[in-house]
Amino acid sequence: MKKALIKTIFFLSLTFMMSLSLNVQSQDPGPPPPPGGSSGSTNNDGNRNGGGAPIGGGLLILLGMGGAYGGYKHYRNKKKSLLD
């Protein structure tokens, strides 16, 4: 029981420290591009195409699925060790 408590505390503290380091690394995006610049592609009408693929929703789904899979594996291993 004591080992499980120590492992849980270690995992939670590691996760907390990693989340802090990710927040520190985020940077200001910088100034916006000048209007009418030559960056980006244009279609026949002269309008600019989209800026890229949206990754917000997909990233959250992948992180959620990875967390669920990791939690399942942890539960399965914990259950297996209790039966042994």
Biopython code that builds the backbone (N, CA, C, O; Angstrom):
import numpy as np
from Bio.PDB.StructureBuilder import StructureBuilder

atoms = [
    (1, "MET", "N", (0.831, -1.196, 0.000)),
    (1, "MET", "CA", (0.000, 0.000, 0.000)),
    (1, "MET", "C", (0.875, 1.260, 0.000)),
    (1, "MET", "O", (0.575, 2.248, -0.670)),
    (2, "LYS", "N", (1.967, 1.192, 0.773)),
    (2, "LYS", "CA", (2.840, 2.359, 0.860)),
    (2, "LYS", "C", (3.526, 2.637, -0.486)),
    (2, "LYS", "O", (3.707, 3.792, -0.871)),
    (3, "LYS", "N", (3.908, 1.559, -1.197)),
    (3, "LYS", "CA", (4.543, 1.741, -2.497)),
    (3, "LYS", "C", (3.583, 2.394, -3.490)),
    (3, "LYS", "O", (3.973, 3.261, -4.271)),
    (4, "ALA", "N", (2.331, 1.966, -3.446)),
    (4, "ALA", "CA", (1.344, 2.537, -4.362)),
    (4, "ALA", "C", (1.130, 4.016, -4.068)),
    (4, "ALA", "O", (0.978, 4.813, -4.994)),
    (5, "LEU", "N", (1.116, 4.389, -2.805)),
    (5, "LEU", "CA", (0.941, 5.792, -2.436)),
    (5, "LEU", "C", (2.133, 6.619, -2.893)),
    (5, "LEU", "O", (1.963, 7.735, -3.384)),
    (6, "ILE", "N", (3.320, 6.090, -2.738)),
    (6, "ILE", "CA", (4.523, 6.804, -3.163)),
    (6, "ILE", "C", (4.542, 6.966, -4.684)),
    (6, "ILE", "O", (4.891, 8.033, -5.190)),
    (7, "LYS", "N", (4.164, 5.905, -5.418)),
    (7, "LYS", "CA", (4.126, 5.993, -6.876)),
    (7, "LYS", "C", (3.090, 7.007, -7.341)),
    (7, "LYS", "O", (3.331, 7.756, -8.288)),
    (8, "THR", "N", (1.942, 7.030, -6.682)),
    (8, "THR", "CA", (0.890, 7.971, -7.059)),
    (8, "THR", "C", (1.339, 9.408, -6.804)),
    (8, "THR", "O", (1.129, 10.282, -7.644)),
    (9, "ILE", "N", (1.947, 9.650, -5.664)),
    (9, "ILE", "CA", (2.433, 11.000, -5.346)),
    (9, "ILE", "C", (3.522, 11.415, -6.337)),
    (9, "ILE", "O", (3.548, 12.559, -6.792)),
    (10, "PHE", "N", (4.409, 10.495, -6.666)),
    (10, "PHE", "CA", (5.463, 10.795, -7.630)),
    (10, "PHE", "C", (4.860, 11.132, -8.995)),
    (10, "PHE", "O", (5.270, 12.105, -9.626)),
    (11, "PHE", "N", (3.892, 10.337, -9.454)),
    (11, "PHE", "CA", (3.258, 10.591, -10.752)),
    (11, "PHE", "C", (2.557, 11.941, -10.765)),
    (11, "PHE", "O", (2.691, 12.693, -11.731)),
    (12, "LEU", "N", (1.817, 12.262, -9.718)),
    (12, "LEU", "CA", (1.103, 13.532, -9.667)),
    (12, "LEU", "C", (2.063, 14.721, -9.617)),
    (12, "LEU", "O", (1.829, 15.739, -10.268)),
    (13, "SER", "N", (3.144, 14.589, -8.841)),
    (13, "SER", "CA", (4.102, 15.696, -8.773)),
    (13, "SER", "C", (4.826, 15.873, -10.108)),
    (13, "SER", "O", (5.089, 17.001, -10.525)),
    (14, "LEU", "N", (5.146, 14.773, -10.774)),
    (14, "LEU", "CA", (5.796, 14.863, -12.076)),
    (14, "LEU", "C", (4.869, 15.526, -13.091)),
    (14, "LEU", "O", (5.302, 16.373, -13.872)),
    (15, "THR", "N", (3.606, 15.145, -13.079)),
    (15, "THR", "CA", (2.631, 15.742, -13.986)),
    (15, "THR", "C", (2.478, 17.231, -13.702)),
    (15, "THR", "O", (2.401, 18.033, -14.633)),
    (16, "PHE", "N", (2.432, 17.605, -12.444)),
    (16, "PHE", "CA", (2.301, 19.016, -12.072)),
    (16, "PHE", "C", (3.510, 19.817, -12.544)),
    (16, "PHE", "O", (3.356, 20.911, -13.086)),
    (17, "MET", "N", (4.710, 19.280, -12.344)),
    (17, "MET", "CA", (5.910, 19.998, -12.766)),
    (17, "MET", "C", (5.977, 20.131, -14.287)),
    (17, "MET", "O", (6.420, 21.160, -14.799)),
    (18, "MET", "N", (5.543, 19.100, -15.011)),
    (18, "MET", "CA", (5.552, 19.180, -16.471)),
    (18, "MET", "C", (4.554, 20.220, -16.967)),
    (18, "MET", "O", (4.831, 20.935, -17.930)),
    (19, "SER", "N", (3.400, 20.311, -16.318)),
    (19, "SER", "CA", (2.420, 21.305, -16.747)),
    (19, "SER", "C", (2.933, 22.721, -16.478)),
    (19, "SER", "O", (2.664, 23.636, -17.257)),
    (20, "LEU", "N", (3.661, 22.902, -15.391)),
    (20, "LEU", "CA", (4.243, 24.217, -15.119)),
    (20, "LEU", "C", (5.285, 24.580, -16.170)),
    (20, "LEU", "O", (5.330, 25.717, -16.639)),
    (21, "SER", "N", (6.116, 23.619, -16.535)),
    (21, "SER", "CA", (7.162, 23.919, -17.509)),
    (21, "SER", "C", (6.570, 24.232, -18.884)),
    (21, "SER", "O", (7.123, 25.050, -19.619)),
    (22, "LEU", "N", (5.458, 23.594, -19.239)),
    (22, "LEU", "CA", (4.833, 23.899, -20.525)),
    (22, "LEU", "C", (4.245, 25.299, -20.525)),
    (22, "LEU", "O", (4.281, 25.978, -21.551)),
    (23, "ASN", "N", (3.701, 25.751, -19.393)),
    (23, "ASN", "CA", (3.159, 27.104, -19.321)),
    (23, "ASN", "C", (4.259, 28.150, -19.400)),
    (23, "ASN", "O", (4.045, 29.230, -19.949)),
    (24, "VAL", "N", (5.417, 27.849, -18.868)),
    (24, "VAL", "CA", (6.524, 28.797, -18.894)),
    (24, "VAL", "C", (7.074, 28.925, -20.311)),
    (24, "VAL", "O", (7.532, 30.001, -20.696)),
    (25, "GLN", "N", (7.037, 27.854, -21.089)),
    (25, "GLN", "CA", (7.623, 27.869, -22.419)),
    (25, "GLN", "C", (6.761, 28.580, -23.453)),
    (25, "GLN", "O", (7.257, 28.938, -24.521)),
    (26, "SER", "N", (5.500, 28.788, -23.165)),
    (26, "SER", "CA", (4.656, 29.447, -24.160)),
    (26, "SER", "C", (5.126, 30.891, -24.344)),
    (26, "SER", "O", (5.468, 31.581, -23.383)),
    (27, "GLN", "N", (5.133, 31.318, -25.582)),
    (27, "GLN", "CA", (5.660, 32.640, -25.898)),
    (27, "GLN", "C", (4.600, 33.485, -26.568)),
    (27, "GLN", "O", (3.586, 32.981, -27.049)),
    (28, "ASP", "N", (4.853, 34.771, -26.589)),
    (28, "ASP", "CA", (3.984, 35.715, -27.273)),
    (28, "ASP", "C", (4.085, 35.455, -28.772)),
    (28, "ASP", "O", (5.191, 35.257, -29.276)),
    (29, "PRO", "N", (2.966, 35.448, -29.506)),
    (29, "PRO", "CA", (3.038, 35.127, -30.934)),
    (29, "PRO", "C", (3.747, 36.180, -31.774)),
    (29, "PRO", "O", (4.109, 35.907, -32.918)),
    (30, "GLY", "N", (3.951, 37.359, -31.241)),
    (30, "GLY", "CA", (4.647, 38.386, -31.991)),
    (30, "GLY", "C", (3.675, 39.293, -32.720)),
    (30, "GLY", "O", (2.460, 39.134, -32.597)),
    (31, "PRO", "N", (4.199, 40.241, -33.474)),
    (31, "PRO", "CA", (3.320, 41.187, -34.171)),
    (31, "PRO", "C", (2.601, 40.513, -35.334)),
    (31, "PRO", "O", (3.121, 39.564, -35.919)),
    (32, "PRO", "N", (1.410, 40.998, -35.670)),
    (32, "PRO", "CA", (0.688, 40.424, -36.815)),
    (32, "PRO", "C", (1.376, 40.811, -38.121)),
    (32, "PRO", "O", (2.092, 41.810, -38.170)),
    (33, "PRO", "N", (1.165, 40.031, -39.178)),
    (33, "PRO", "CA", (1.788, 40.367, -40.458)),
    (33, "PRO", "C", (1.181, 41.645, -41.031)),
    (33, "PRO", "O", (0.022, 41.955, -40.754)),
    (34, "PRO", "N", (1.930, 42.368, -41.805)),
    (34, "PRO", "CA", (1.407, 43.612, -42.381)),
    (34, "PRO", "C", (0.277, 43.318, -43.366)),
    (34, "PRO", "O", (0.302, 42.287, -44.037)),
    (35, "PRO", "N", (-0.704, 44.199, -43.462)),
    (35, "PRO", "CA", (-1.799, 43.966, -44.409)),
    (35, "PRO", "C", (-1.297, 44.062, -45.849)),
    (35, "PRO", "O", (-0.473, 44.914, -46.183)),
    (36, "GLY", "N", (-1.811, 43.172, -46.686)),
    (36, "GLY", "CA", (-1.428, 43.210, -48.098)),
    (36, "GLY", "C", (-0.050, 42.652, -48.364)),
    (36, "GLY", "O", (0.532, 42.906, -49.419)),
    (37, "GLY", "N", (0.476, 41.899, -47.424)),
    (37, "GLY", "CA", (1.806, 41.325, -47.618)),
    (37, "GLY", "C", (1.788, 40.219, -48.649)),
    (37, "GLY", "O", (0.722, 39.807, -49.106)),
    (38, "SER", "N", (2.945, 39.744, -49.010)),
    (38, "SER", "CA", (3.035, 38.724, -50.051)),
    (38, "SER", "C", (3.044, 37.315, -49.465)),
    (38, "SER", "O", (3.179, 36.349, -50.216)),
    (39, "SER", "N", (2.905, 37.169, -48.140)),
    (39, "SER", "CA", (2.917, 35.830, -47.571)),
    (39, "SER", "C", (1.556, 35.173, -47.756)),
    (39, "SER", "O", (0.529, 35.851, -47.721)),
    (40, "GLY", "N", (1.542, 33.877, -47.949)),
    (40, "GLY", "CA", (0.293, 33.138, -48.140)),
    (40, "GLY", "C", (-0.057, 33.041, -49.609)),
    (40, "GLY", "O", (0.384, 33.850, -50.426)),
    (41, "SER", "N", (-0.849, 32.047, -49.926)),
    (41, "SER", "CA", (-1.227, 31.871, -51.326)),
    (41, "SER", "C", (-2.554, 32.561, -51.594)),
    (41, "SER", "O", (-3.349, 32.784, -50.681)),
    (42, "THR", "N", (-2.779, 32.889, -52.838)),
    (42, "THR", "CA", (-4.031, 33.546, -53.228)),
    (42, "THR", "C", (-4.707, 32.718, -54.303)),
    (42, "THR", "O", (-4.050, 32.015, -55.070)),
    (43, "ASN", "N", (-6.027, 32.810, -54.349)),
    (43, "ASN", "CA", (-6.747, 32.137, -55.425)),
    (43, "ASN", "C", (-6.950, 33.110, -56.584)),
    (43, "ASN", "O", (-6.373, 34.198, -56.579)),
    (44, "ASN", "N", (-7.749, 32.742, -57.566)),
    (44, "ASN", "CA", (-7.919, 33.567, -58.770)),
    (44, "ASN", "C", (-8.553, 34.926, -58.480)),
    (44, "ASN", "O", (-8.315, 35.887, -59.211)),
    (45, "ASP", "N", (-9.358, 35.015, -57.417)),
    (45, "ASP", "CA", (-10.013, 36.281, -57.089)),
    (45, "ASP", "C", (-9.111, 37.228, -56.319)),
    (45, "ASP", "O", (-9.496, 38.370, -56.066)),
    (46, "GLY", "N", (-7.933, 36.789, -55.943)),
    (46, "GLY", "CA", (-7.031, 37.625, -55.170)),
    (46, "GLY", "C", (-7.233, 37.482, -53.671)),
    (46, "GLY", "O", (-6.544, 38.143, -52.894)),
    (47, "ASN", "N", (-8.162, 36.631, -53.247)),
    (47, "ASN", "CA", (-8.378, 36.419, -51.813)),
    (47, "ASN", "C", (-7.393, 35.384, -51.290)),
    (47, "ASN", "O", (-7.003, 34.458, -52.001)),
    (48, "ARG", "N", (-7.000, 35.560, -50.034)),
    (48, "ARG", "CA", (-6.053, 34.635, -49.440)),
    (48, "ARG", "C", (-6.768, 33.372, -48.996)),
    (48, "ARG", "O", (-7.913, 33.423, -48.545)),
    (49, "ASN", "N", (-6.096, 32.244, -49.122)),
    (49, "ASN", "CA", (-6.627, 30.971, -48.634)),
    (49, "ASN", "C", (-6.462, 30.909, -47.126)),
    (49, "ASN", "O", (-5.857, 31.793, -46.520)),
    (50, "GLY", "N", (-7.002, 29.865, -46.531)),
    (50, "GLY", "CA", (-6.912, 29.688, -45.085)),
    (50, "GLY", "C", (-5.481, 29.589, -44.604)),
    (50, "GLY", "O", (-4.573, 29.307, -45.386)),
    (51, "GLY", "N", (-5.278, 29.823, -43.312)),
    (51, "GLY", "CA", (-3.937, 29.852, -42.751)),
    (51, "GLY", "C", (-3.386, 28.499, -42.372)),
    (51, "GLY", "O", (-2.199, 28.407, -42.061)),
    (52, "GLY", "N", (-4.172, 27.449, -42.378)),
    (52, "GLY", "CA", (-3.675, 26.133, -42.020)),
    (52, "GLY", "C", (-4.774, 25.300, -41.392)),
    (52, "GLY", "O", (-5.921, 25.732, -41.279)),
    (53, "ALA", "N", (-4.405, 24.110, -40.991)),
    (53, "ALA", "CA", (-5.382, 23.175, -40.437)),
    (53, "ALA", "C", (-5.647, 23.491, -38.970)),
    (53, "ALA", "O", (-4.713, 23.789, -38.224)),
    (54, "PRO", "N", (-6.908, 23.431, -38.547)),
    (54, "PRO", "CA", (-7.198, 23.618, -37.121)),
    (54, "PRO", "C", (-6.814, 22.361, -36.355)),
    (54, "PRO", "O", (-7.263, 21.269, -36.705)),
    (55, "ILE", "N", (-5.996, 22.491, -35.318)),
    (55, "ILE", "CA", (-5.530, 21.313, -34.586)),
    (55, "ILE", "C", (-6.082, 21.241, -33.175)),
    (55, "ILE", "O", (-5.818, 20.269, -32.468)),
    (56, "GLY", "N", (-6.840, 22.236, -32.746)),
    (56, "GLY", "CA", (-7.304, 22.268, -31.361)),
    (56, "GLY", "C", (-8.188, 21.094, -30.993)),
    (56, "GLY", "O", (-7.911, 20.410, -30.008)),
    (57, "GLY", "N", (-9.250, 20.836, -31.756)),
    (57, "GLY", "CA", (-10.185, 19.766, -31.432)),
    (57, "GLY", "C", (-9.551, 18.394, -31.542)),
    (57, "GLY", "O", (-9.756, 17.546, -30.673)),
    (58, "GLY", "N", (-8.793, 18.165, -32.581)),
    (58, "GLY", "CA", (-8.146, 16.866, -32.772)),
    (58, "GLY", "C", (-7.117, 16.586, -31.699)),
    (58, "GLY", "O", (-6.972, 15.448, -31.253)),
    (59, "LEU", "N", (-6.413, 17.603, -31.290)),
    (59, "LEU", "CA", (-5.407, 17.427, -30.248)),
    (59, "LEU", "C", (-6.054, 17.023, -28.936)),
    (59, "LEU", "O", (-5.548, 16.143, -28.240)),
    (60, "LEU", "N", (-7.164, 17.654, -28.592)),
    (60, "LEU", "CA", (-7.861, 17.287, -27.356)),
    (60, "LEU", "C", (-8.392, 15.864, -27.421)),
    (60, "LEU", "O", (-8.341, 15.141, -26.425)),
    (61, "ILE", "N", (-8.896, 15.455, -28.565)),
    (61, "ILE", "CA", (-9.398, 14.094, -28.711)),
    (61, "ILE", "C", (-8.261, 13.087, -28.551)),
    (61, "ILE", "O", (-8.407, 12.092, -27.841)),
    (62, "LEU", "N", (-7.130, 13.345, -29.208)),
    (62, "LEU", "CA", (-6.001, 12.424, -29.093)),
    (62, "LEU", "C", (-5.459, 12.365, -27.674)),
    (62, "LEU", "O", (-5.128, 11.282, -27.192)),
    (63, "LEU", "N", (-5.361, 13.496, -26.996)),
    (63, "LEU", "CA", (-4.898, 13.486, -25.610)),
    (63, "LEU", "C", (-5.863, 12.735, -24.707)),
    (63, "LEU", "O", (-5.441, 11.989, -23.823)),
    (64, "GLY", "N", (-7.160, 12.929, -24.927)),
    (64, "GLY", "CA", (-8.154, 12.209, -24.134)),
    (64, "GLY", "C", (-8.084, 10.714, -24.353)),
    (64, "GLY", "O", (-8.161, 9.938, -23.400)),
    (65, "MET", "N", (-7.937, 10.303, -25.605)),
    (65, "MET", "CA", (-7.845, 8.874, -25.899)),
    (65, "MET", "C", (-6.570, 8.274, -25.315)),
    (65, "MET", "O", (-6.588, 7.154, -24.804)),
    (66, "GLY", "N", (-5.473, 9.008, -25.388)),
    (66, "GLY", "CA", (-4.220, 8.528, -24.803)),
    (66, "GLY", "C", (-4.316, 8.408, -23.292)),
    (66, "GLY", "O", (-3.812, 7.446, -22.712)),
    (67, "GLY", "N", (-4.959, 9.375, -22.652)),
    (67, "GLY", "CA", (-5.149, 9.305, -21.201)),
    (67, "GLY", "C", (-6.046, 8.157, -20.796)),
    (67, "GLY", "O", (-5.791, 7.490, -19.793)),
    (68, "ALA", "N", (-7.098, 7.920, -21.567)),
    (68, "ALA", "CA", (-7.997, 6.802, -21.261)),
    (68, "ALA", "C", (-7.273, 5.471, -21.429)),
    (68, "ALA", "O", (-7.440, 4.565, -20.614)),
    (69, "TYR", "N", (-6.476, 5.353, -22.475)),
    (69, "TYR", "CA", (-5.729, 4.117, -22.697)),
    (69, "TYR", "C", (-4.697, 3.893, -21.593)),
    (69, "TYR", "O", (-4.544, 2.774, -21.103)),
    (70, "GLY", "N", (-4.000, 4.941, -21.207)),
    (70, "GLY", "CA", (-3.034, 4.824, -20.118)),
    (70, "GLY", "C", (-3.701, 4.476, -18.799)),
    (70, "GLY", "O", (-3.177, 3.673, -18.026)),
    (71, "GLY", "N", (-4.856, 5.079, -18.539)),
    (71, "GLY", "CA", (-5.594, 4.751, -17.321)),
    (71, "GLY", "C", (-6.073, 3.313, -17.319)),
    (71, "GLY", "O", (-6.046, 2.646, -16.284)),
    (72, "TYR", "N", (-6.514, 2.830, -18.482)),
    (72, "TYR", "CA", (-6.949, 1.435, -18.585)),
    (72, "TYR", "C", (-5.788, 0.488, -18.318)),
    (72, "TYR", "O", (-5.933, -0.487, -17.580)),
    (73, "LYS", "N", (-4.629, 0.777, -18.923)),
    (73, "LYS", "CA", (-3.466, -0.087, -18.710)),
    (73, "LYS", "C", (-3.031, -0.071, -17.248)),
    (73, "LYS", "O", (-2.655, -1.108, -16.702)),
    (74, "HIS", "N", (-3.081, 1.094, -16.612)),
    (74, "HIS", "CA", (-2.725, 1.192, -15.196)),
    (74, "HIS", "C", (-3.703, 0.394, -14.347)),
    (74, "HIS", "O", (-3.294, -0.320, -13.431)),
    (75, "TYR", "N", (-4.985, 0.508, -14.643)),
    (75, "TYR", "CA", (-6.008, -0.238, -13.908)),
    (75, "TYR", "C", (-5.809, -1.735, -14.094)),
    (75, "TYR", "O", (-5.892, -2.502, -13.135)),
    (76, "ARG", "N", (-5.544, -2.152, -15.336)),
    (76, "ARG", "CA", (-5.348, -3.572, -15.621)),
    (76, "ARG", "C", (-4.130, -4.118, -14.890)),
    (76, "ARG", "O", (-4.186, -5.212, -14.328)),
    (77, "ASN", "N", (-3.034, -3.373, -14.890)),
    (77, "ASN", "CA", (-1.833, -3.820, -14.194)),
    (77, "ASN", "C", (-2.041, -3.850, -12.685)),
    (77, "ASN", "O", (-1.562, -4.759, -12.007)),
    (78, "LYS", "N", (-2.754, -2.859, -12.159)),
    (78, "LYS", "CA", (-3.011, -2.822, -10.717)),
    (78, "LYS", "C", (-3.887, -4.005, -10.314)),
    (78, "LYS", "O", (-3.647, -4.645, -9.290)),
    (79, "LYS", "N", (-4.911, -4.292, -11.132)),
    (79, "LYS", "CA", (-5.808, -5.412, -10.853)),
    (79, "LYS", "C", (-5.046, -6.740, -10.935)),
    (79, "LYS", "O", (-5.265, -7.640, -10.123)),
    (80, "LYS", "N", (-4.154, -6.852, -11.916)),
    (80, "LYS", "CA", (-3.369, -8.072, -12.082)),
    (80, "LYS", "C", (-2.428, -8.278, -10.900)),
    (80, "LYS", "O", (-2.250, -9.406, -10.441)),
    (81, "SER", "N", (-1.827, -7.201, -10.404)),
    (81, "SER", "CA", (-0.898, -7.331, -9.274)),
    (81, "SER", "C", (-1.632, -7.662, -7.985)),
    (81, "SER", "O", (-1.059, -8.306, -7.106)),
    (82, "LEU", "N", (-2.899, -7.235, -7.847)),
    (82, "LEU", "CA", (-3.673, -7.564, -6.650)),
    (82, "LEU", "C", (-4.094, -9.028, -6.663)),
    (82, "LEU", "O", (-4.242, -9.634, -5.602)),
    (83, "LEU", "N", (-4.289, -9.604, -7.843)),
    (83, "LEU", "CA", (-4.701, -10.991, -7.931)),
    (83, "LEU", "C", (-3.525, -11.952, -7.726)),
    (83, "LEU", "O", (-3.729, -13.098, -7.324)),
    (84, "ASP", "N", (-2.315, -11.501, -7.994)),
    (84, "ASP", "CA", (-1.140, -12.358, -7.837)),
    (84, "ASP", "C", (-0.761, -12.561, -6.400)),
    (84, "ASP", "O", (0.209, -13.261, -6.110)),
]
sb = StructureBuilder()
sb.init_structure("model")
sb.init_model(0)
sb.init_chain("A")
sb.init_seg("    ")
for serial, (resi, resn, name, xyz) in enumerate(atoms, 1):
    if name == "N":
        sb.init_residue(resn, " ", resi, " ")
    sb.init_atom(name, np.array(xyz, "f"), 0.0, 1.0, " ", f" {name:<3s}", serial, name[0])
structure = sb.get_structure()
